[in-house]
Amino acid sequence: MKVMIDTNIFISAALFPNSRAAQALYKAMIEPYQPVTFKSCSRCRS
């Protein structure tokens, strides 16, 4: 299963390793999930 992970989740997980964002990231990185990342930018949003 593919899971989209926003770059903000990576940053939050790095800054706060015991946070919910970190827990979600750890769960998304193990099987059966396949992480897919997209770069957040103001030009990408419409």
CHARMM-style PDB file with segment names, atoms N, HN, CA, C and O in Angstrom:
ATOM      1  N   MET     1       0.841  -1.161   0.000  1.00  0.00      PROA
ATOM      2  CA  MET     1       0.000   0.000   0.000  1.00  0.00      PROA
ATOM      3  C   MET     1       0.893   1.233   0.000  1.00  0.00      PROA
ATOM      4  O   MET     1       1.830   1.318   0.794  1.00  0.00      PROA
ATOM      5  N   LYS     2       0.616   2.181  -0.875  1.00  0.00      PROA
ATOM      6  HN  LYS     2      -0.144   2.111  -1.520  1.00  0.00      PROA
ATOM      7  CA  LYS     2       1.396   3.413  -0.932  1.00  0.00      PROA
ATOM      8  C   LYS     2       0.805   4.441   0.028  1.00  0.00      PROA
ATOM      9  O   LYS     2      -0.413   4.593   0.124  1.00  0.00      PROA
ATOM     10  N   VAL     3       1.683   5.137   0.731  1.00  0.00      PROA
ATOM     11  HN  VAL     3       2.672   5.013   0.653  1.00  0.00      PROA
ATOM     12  CA  VAL     3       1.289   6.145   1.700  1.00  0.00      PROA
ATOM     13  C   VAL     3       2.023   7.428   1.367  1.00  0.00      PROA
ATOM     14  O   VAL     3       3.246   7.415   1.225  1.00  0.00      PROA
ATOM     15  N   MET     4       1.305   8.544   1.238  1.00  0.00      PROA
ATOM     16  HN  MET     4       0.311   8.554   1.354  1.00  0.00      PROA
ATOM     17  CA  MET     4       1.941   9.826   0.960  1.00  0.00      PROA
ATOM     18  C   MET     4       2.403  10.450   2.273  1.00  0.00      PROA
ATOM     19  O   MET     4       1.633  10.562   3.227  1.00  0.00      PROA
ATOM     20  N   ILE     5       3.657  10.849   2.306  1.00  0.00      PROA
ATOM     21  HN  ILE     5       4.282  10.758   1.531  1.00  0.00      PROA
ATOM     22  CA  ILE     5       4.226  11.492   3.486  1.00  0.00      PROA
ATOM     23  C   ILE     5       4.705  12.878   3.095  1.00  0.00      PROA
ATOM     24  O   ILE     5       5.564  13.023   2.225  1.00  0.00      PROA
ATOM     25  N   ASP     6       4.161  13.881   3.729  1.00  0.00      PROA
ATOM     26  HN  ASP     6       3.464  13.763   4.436  1.00  0.00      PROA
ATOM     27  CA  ASP     6       4.536  15.260   3.460  1.00  0.00      PROA
ATOM     28  C   ASP     6       5.863  15.575   4.149  1.00  0.00      PROA
ATOM     29  O   ASP     6       6.190  14.979   5.175  1.00  0.00      PROA
ATOM     30  N   THR     7       6.615  16.502   3.588  1.00  0.00      PROA
ATOM     31  HN  THR     7       6.348  16.986   2.754  1.00  0.00      PROA
ATOM     32  CA  THR     7       7.909  16.854   4.178  1.00  0.00      PROA
ATOM     33  C   THR     7       7.753  17.425   5.584  1.00  0.00      PROA
ATOM     34  O   THR     7       8.673  17.312   6.393  1.00  0.00      PROA
ATOM     35  N   ASN     8       6.622  18.028   5.889  1.00  0.00      PROA
ATOM     36  HN  ASN     8       5.874  18.120   5.231  1.00  0.00      PROA
ATOM     37  CA  ASN     8       6.388  18.555   7.238  1.00  0.00      PROA
ATOM     38  C   ASN     8       6.383  17.437   8.274  1.00  0.00      PROA
ATOM     39  O   ASN     8       6.782  17.654   9.419  1.00  0.00      PROA
ATOM     40  N   ILE     9       5.939  16.257   7.889  1.00  0.00      PROA
ATOM     41  HN  ILE     9       5.615  16.081   6.960  1.00  0.00      PROA
ATOM     42  CA  ILE     9       5.951  15.113   8.802  1.00  0.00      PROA
ATOM     43  C   ILE     9       7.393  14.723   9.128  1.00  0.00      PROA
ATOM     44  O   ILE     9       7.713  14.438  10.282  1.00  0.00      PROA
ATOM     45  N   PHE    10       8.267  14.710   8.112  1.00  0.00      PROA
ATOM     46  HN  PHE    10       8.008  14.942   7.174  1.00  0.00      PROA
ATOM     47  CA  PHE    10       9.681  14.404   8.344  1.00  0.00      PROA
ATOM     48  C   PHE    10      10.313  15.414   9.301  1.00  0.00      PROA
ATOM     49  O   PHE    10      11.043  15.038  10.218  1.00  0.00      PROA
ATOM     50  N   ILE    11      10.029  16.684   9.083  1.00  0.00      PROA
ATOM     51  HN  ILE    11       9.435  16.989   8.339  1.00  0.00      PROA
ATOM     52  CA  ILE    11      10.606  17.736   9.930  1.00  0.00      PROA
ATOM     53  C   ILE    11      10.095  17.607  11.356  1.00  0.00      PROA
ATOM     54  O   ILE    11      10.878  17.670  12.303  1.00  0.00      PROA
ATOM     55  N   SER    12       8.788  17.426  11.518  1.00  0.00      PROA
ATOM     56  HN  SER    12       8.152  17.374  10.749  1.00  0.00      PROA
ATOM     57  CA  SER    12       8.214  17.284  12.855  1.00  0.00      PROA
ATOM     58  C   SER    12       8.752  16.053  13.572  1.00  0.00      PROA
ATOM     59  O   SER    12       9.035  16.100  14.769  1.00  0.00      PROA
ATOM     60  N   ALA    13       8.892  14.966  12.850  1.00  0.00      PROA
ATOM     61  HN  ALA    13       8.662  14.927  11.877  1.00  0.00      PROA
ATOM     62  CA  ALA    13       9.413  13.734  13.447  1.00  0.00      PROA
ATOM     63  C   ALA    13      10.866  13.908  13.878  1.00  0.00      PROA
ATOM     64  O   ALA    13      11.276  13.371  14.907  1.00  0.00      PROA
ATOM     65  N   ALA    14      11.640  14.649  13.104  1.00  0.00      PROA
ATOM     66  HN  ALA    14      11.307  15.085  12.268  1.00  0.00      PROA
ATOM     67  CA  ALA    14      13.044  14.881  13.459  1.00  0.00      PROA
ATOM     68  C   ALA    14      13.169  15.789  14.678  1.00  0.00      PROA
ATOM     69  O   ALA    14      14.031  15.573  15.530  1.00  0.00      PROA
ATOM     70  N   LEU    15      12.316  16.797  14.760  1.00  0.00      PROA
ATOM     71  HN  LEU    15      11.617  16.972  14.068  1.00  0.00      PROA
ATOM     72  CA  LEU    15      12.373  17.734  15.886  1.00  0.00      PROA
ATOM     73  C   LEU    15      11.775  17.163  17.161  1.00  0.00      PROA
ATOM     74  O   LEU    15      12.249  17.450  18.260  1.00  0.00      PROA
ATOM     75  N   PHE    16      10.737  16.358  17.014  1.00  0.00      PROA
ATOM     76  HN  PHE    16      10.351  16.124  16.121  1.00  0.00      PROA
ATOM     77  CA  PHE    16      10.018  15.818  18.168  1.00  0.00      PROA
ATOM     78  C   PHE    16       9.859  14.302  18.010  1.00  0.00      PROA
ATOM     79  O   PHE    16       8.808  13.842  17.565  1.00  0.00      PROA
ATOM     80  N   PRO    17      10.878  13.524  18.364  1.00  0.00      PROA
ATOM     81  CA  PRO    17      10.862  12.083  18.116  1.00  0.00      PROA
ATOM     82  C   PRO    17       9.785  11.305  18.871  1.00  0.00      PROA
ATOM     83  O   PRO    17       9.505  10.161  18.514  1.00  0.00      PROA
ATOM     84  N   ASN    18       9.179  11.885  19.893  1.00  0.00      PROA
ATOM     85  HN  ASN    18       9.407  12.815  20.183  1.00  0.00      PROA
ATOM     86  CA  ASN    18       8.124  11.196  20.640  1.00  0.00      PROA
ATOM     87  C   ASN    18       6.726  11.680  20.261  1.00  0.00      PROA
ATOM     88  O   ASN    18       5.750  11.338  20.930  1.00  0.00      PROA
ATOM     89  N   SER    19       6.622  12.466  19.202  1.00  0.00      PROA
ATOM     90  HN  SER    19       7.414  12.744  18.658  1.00  0.00      PROA
ATOM     91  CA  SER    19       5.339  13.049  18.813  1.00  0.00      PROA
ATOM     92  C   SER    19       4.504  12.083  17.989  1.00  0.00      PROA
ATOM     93  O   SER    19       4.973  11.020  17.582  1.00  0.00      PROA
ATOM     94  N   ARG    20       3.265  12.468  17.753  1.00  0.00      PROA
ATOM     95  HN  ARG    20       2.883  13.331  18.083  1.00  0.00      PROA
ATOM     96  CA  ARG    20       2.380  11.668  16.905  1.00  0.00      PROA
ATOM     97  C   ARG    20       2.888  11.621  15.475  1.00  0.00      PROA
ATOM     98  O   ARG    20       2.748  10.602  14.799  1.00  0.00      PROA
ATOM     99  N   ALA    21       3.474  12.709  15.011  1.00  0.00      PROA
ATOM    100  HN  ALA    21       3.588  13.537  15.560  1.00  0.00      PROA
ATOM    101  CA  ALA    21       4.032  12.738  13.653  1.00  0.00      PROA
ATOM    102  C   ALA    21       5.137  11.696  13.515  1.00  0.00      PROA
ATOM    103  O   ALA    21       5.220  11.010  12.496  1.00  0.00      PROA
ATOM    104  N   ALA    22       5.979  11.575  14.529  1.00  0.00      PROA
ATOM    105  HN  ALA    22       5.911  12.132  15.357  1.00  0.00      PROA
ATOM    106  CA  ALA    22       7.053  10.585  14.497  1.00  0.00      PROA
ATOM    107  C   ALA    22       6.487   9.173  14.514  1.00  0.00      PROA
ATOM    108  O   ALA    22       6.970   8.302  13.791  1.00  0.00      PROA
ATOM    109  N   GLN    23       5.476   8.941  15.326  1.00  0.00      PROA
ATOM    110  HN  GLN    23       5.084   9.648  15.914  1.00  0.00      PROA
ATOM    111  CA  GLN    23       4.847   7.620  15.377  1.00  0.00      PROA
ATOM    112  C   GLN    23       4.230   7.256  14.030  1.00  0.00      PROA
ATOM    113  O   GLN    23       4.346   6.117  13.576  1.00  0.00      PROA
ATOM    114  N   ALA    24       3.579   8.219  13.398  1.00  0.00      PROA
ATOM    115  HN  ALA    24       3.485   9.143  13.767  1.00  0.00      PROA
ATOM    116  CA  ALA    24       2.974   7.978  12.083  1.00  0.00      PROA
ATOM    117  C   ALA    24       4.043   7.686  11.034  1.00  0.00      PROA
ATOM    118  O   ALA    24       3.867   6.811  10.187  1.00  0.00      PROA
ATOM    119  N   LEU    25       5.144   8.422  11.094  1.00  0.00      PROA
ATOM    120  HN  LEU    25       5.286   9.133  11.782  1.00  0.00      PROA
ATOM    121  CA  LEU    25       6.235   8.202  10.144  1.00  0.00      PROA
ATOM    122  C   LEU    25       6.835   6.813  10.322  1.00  0.00      PROA
ATOM    123  O   LEU    25       7.065   6.107   9.340  1.00  0.00      PROA
ATOM    124  N   TYR    26       7.087   6.418  11.558  1.00  0.00      PROA
ATOM    125  HN  TYR    26       6.900   6.991  12.356  1.00  0.00      PROA
ATOM    126  CA  TYR    26       7.657   5.092  11.816  1.00  0.00      PROA
ATOM    127  C   TYR    26       6.732   3.999  11.301  1.00  0.00      PROA
ATOM    128  O   TYR    26       7.191   3.019  10.713  1.00  0.00      PROA
ATOM    129  N   LYS    27       5.437   4.163  11.518  1.00  0.00      PROA
ATOM    130  HN  LYS    27       5.064   4.959  11.995  1.00  0.00      PROA
ATOM    131  CA  LYS    27       4.475   3.158  11.057  1.00  0.00      PROA
ATOM    132  C   LYS    27       4.438   3.105   9.529  1.00  0.00      PROA
ATOM    133  O   LYS    27       4.314   2.026   8.949  1.00  0.00      PROA
ATOM    134  N   ALA    28       4.545   4.258   8.879  1.00  0.00      PROA
ATOM    135  HN  ALA    28       4.646   5.135   9.351  1.00  0.00      PROA
ATOM    136  CA  ALA    28       4.474   4.317   7.415  1.00  0.00      PROA
ATOM    137  C   ALA    28       5.731   3.758   6.745  1.00  0.00      PROA
ATOM    138  O   ALA    28       5.709   3.422   5.561  1.00  0.00      PROA
ATOM    139  N   MET    29       6.819   3.661   7.499  1.00  0.00      PROA
ATOM    140  HN  MET    29       6.837   3.934   8.461  1.00  0.00      PROA
ATOM    141  CA  MET    29       8.072   3.202   6.908  1.00  0.00      PROA
ATOM    142  C   MET    29       8.239   1.682   6.921  1.00  0.00      PROA
ATOM    143  O   MET    29       9.188   1.168   6.330  1.00  0.00      PROA
ATOM    144  N   ILE    30       7.343   0.957   7.579  1.00  0.00      PROA
ATOM    145  HN  ILE    30       6.571   1.374   8.060  1.00  0.00      PROA
ATOM    146  CA  ILE    30       7.472  -0.501   7.651  1.00  0.00      PROA
ATOM    147  C   ILE    30       6.453  -1.157   6.725  1.00  0.00      PROA
ATOM    148  O   ILE    30       5.475  -0.533   6.316  1.00  0.00      PROA
ATOM    149  N   GLU    31       6.696  -2.410   6.407  1.00  0.00      PROA
ATOM    150  HN  GLU    31       7.491  -2.917   6.739  1.00  0.00      PROA
ATOM    151  CA  GLU    31       5.786  -3.179   5.548  1.00  0.00      PROA
ATOM    152  C   GLU    31       4.407  -3.255   6.188  1.00  0.00      PROA
ATOM    153  O   GLU    31       4.336  -3.284   7.416  1.00  0.00      PROA
ATOM    154  N   PRO    32       3.357  -3.288   5.475  1.00  0.00      PROA
ATOM    155  CA  PRO    32       3.171  -3.377   4.036  1.00  0.00      PROA
ATOM    156  C   PRO    32       3.094  -2.015   3.353  1.00  0.00      PROA
ATOM    157  O   PRO    32       2.708  -1.930   2.187  1.00  0.00      PROA
ATOM    158  N   TYR    33       3.457  -0.948   4.068  1.00  0.00      PROA
ATOM    159  HN  TYR    33       3.770  -1.017   5.015  1.00  0.00      PROA
ATOM    160  CA  TYR    33       3.353   0.393   3.505  1.00  0.00      PROA
ATOM    161  C   TYR    33       4.573   0.732   2.664  1.00  0.00      PROA
ATOM    162  O   TYR    33       5.681   0.275   2.942  1.00  0.00      PROA
ATOM    163  N   GLN    34       4.357   1.533   1.638  1.00  0.00      PROA
ATOM    164  HN  GLN    34       3.456   1.905   1.412  1.00  0.00      PROA
ATOM    165  CA  GLN    34       5.424   1.984   0.749  1.00  0.00      PROA
ATOM    166  C   GLN    34       5.362   3.509   0.720  1.00  0.00      PROA
ATOM    167  O   GLN    34       4.476   4.075   0.079  1.00  0.00      PROA
ATOM    168  N   PRO    35       6.296   4.188   1.409  1.00  0.00      PROA
ATOM    169  CA  PRO    35       6.206   5.643   1.501  1.00  0.00      PROA
ATOM    170  C   PRO    35       6.450   6.350   0.169  1.00  0.00      PROA
ATOM    171  O   PRO    35       7.342   5.981  -0.594  1.00  0.00      PROA
ATOM    172  N   VAL    36       5.651   7.358  -0.086  1.00  0.00      PROA
ATOM    173  HN  VAL    36       4.927   7.658   0.535  1.00  0.00      PROA
ATOM    174  CA  VAL    36       5.799   8.217  -1.261  1.00  0.00      PROA
ATOM    175  C   VAL    36       5.839   9.639  -0.739  1.00  0.00      PROA
ATOM    176  O   VAL    36       4.909  10.069  -0.057  1.00  0.00      PROA
ATOM    177  N   THR    37       6.897  10.383  -1.045  1.00  0.00      PROA
ATOM    178  HN  THR    37       7.653  10.035  -1.600  1.00  0.00      PROA
ATOM    179  CA  THR    37       7.026  11.738  -0.522  1.00  0.00      PROA
ATOM    180  C   THR    37       6.836  12.768  -1.625  1.00  0.00      PROA
ATOM    181  O   THR    37       7.199  12.538  -2.778  1.00  0.00      PROA
ATOM    182  N   PHE    38       6.270  13.889  -1.258  1.00  0.00      PROA
ATOM    183  HN  PHE    38       5.975  14.075  -0.321  1.00  0.00      PROA
ATOM    184  CA  PHE    38       6.085  15.016  -2.151  1.00  0.00      PROA
ATOM    185  C   PHE    38       6.610  16.257  -1.454  1.00  0.00      PROA
ATOM    186  O   PHE    38       6.423  16.434  -0.250  1.00  0.00      PROA
ATOM    187  N   LYS    39       7.257  17.101  -2.209  1.00  0.00      PROA
ATOM    188  HN  LYS    39       7.409  16.958  -3.187  1.00  0.00      PROA
ATOM    189  CA  LYS    39       7.779  18.347  -1.658  1.00  0.00      PROA
ATOM    190  C   LYS    39       6.657  19.364  -1.564  1.00  0.00      PROA
ATOM    191  O   LYS    39       5.920  19.571  -2.528  1.00  0.00      PROA
ATOM    192  N   SER    40       6.527  19.992  -0.423  1.00  0.00      PROA
ATOM    193  HN  SER    40       7.127  19.823   0.360  1.00  0.00      PROA
ATOM    194  CA  SER    40       5.531  21.046  -0.221  1.00  0.00      PROA
ATOM    195  C   SER    40       6.095  22.367  -0.742  1.00  0.00      PROA
ATOM    196  O   SER    40       7.246  22.709  -0.470  1.00  0.00      PROA
ATOM    197  N   CYS    41       5.295  23.087  -1.474  1.00  0.00      PROA
ATOM    198  HN  CYS    41       4.361  22.809  -1.694  1.00  0.00      PROA
ATOM    199  CA  CYS    41       5.710  24.407  -1.925  1.00  0.00      PROA
ATOM    200  C   CYS    41       4.484  25.248  -2.197  1.00  0.00      PROA
ATOM    201  O   CYS    41       3.405  24.722  -2.472  1.00  0.00      PROA
ATOM    202  N   SER    42       4.653  26.553  -2.120  1.00  0.00      PROA
ATOM    203  HN  SER    42       5.529  26.980  -1.897  1.00  0.00      PROA
ATOM    204  CA  SER    42       3.513  27.439  -2.334  1.00  0.00      PROA
ATOM    205  C   SER    42       3.047  27.429  -3.780  1.00  0.00      PROA
ATOM    206  O   SER    42       1.872  27.685  -4.045  1.00  0.00      PROA
ATOM    207  N   ARG    43       3.940  27.140  -4.724  1.00  0.00      PROA
ATOM    208  HN  ARG    43       4.894  26.933  -4.509  1.00  0.00      PROA
ATOM    209  CA  ARG    43       3.557  27.087  -6.140  1.00  0.00      PROA
ATOM    210  C   ARG    43       2.735  25.846  -6.452  1.00  0.00      PROA
ATOM    211  O   ARG    43       1.964  25.842  -7.412  1.00  0.00      PROA
ATOM    212  N   CYS    44       2.891  24.783  -5.647  1.00  0.00      PROA
ATOM    213  HN  CYS    44       3.517  24.787  -4.867  1.00  0.00      PROA
ATOM    214  CA  CYS    44       2.187  23.527  -5.910  1.00  0.00      PROA
ATOM    215  C   CYS    44       0.716  23.613  -5.529  1.00  0.00      PROA
ATOM    216  O   CYS    44      -0.109  22.864  -6.052  1.00  0.00      PROA
ATOM    217  N   ARG    45       0.389  24.524  -4.622  1.00  0.00      PROA
ATOM    218  HN  ARG    45       1.059  25.132  -4.198  1.00  0.00      PROA
ATOM    219  CA  ARG    45      -0.987  24.644  -4.149  1.00  0.00      PROA
ATOM    220  C   ARG    45      -1.759  25.596  -5.038  1.00  0.00      PROA
ATOM    221  O   ARG    45      -1.236  26.622  -5.472  1.00  0.00      PROA
ATOM    222  N   SER    46      -3.001  25.252  -5.303  1.00  0.00      PROA
ATOM    223  HN  SER    46      -3.427  24.419  -4.951  1.00  0.00      PROA
ATOM    224  CA  SER    46      -3.809  26.156  -6.124  1.00  0.00      PROA
ATOM    225  C   SER    46      -5.001  26.662  -5.360  1.00  0.00      PROA
ATOM    226  OT1 SER    46      -5.794  27.437  -5.895  1.00  0.00      PROA
TER     227      SER     46
END
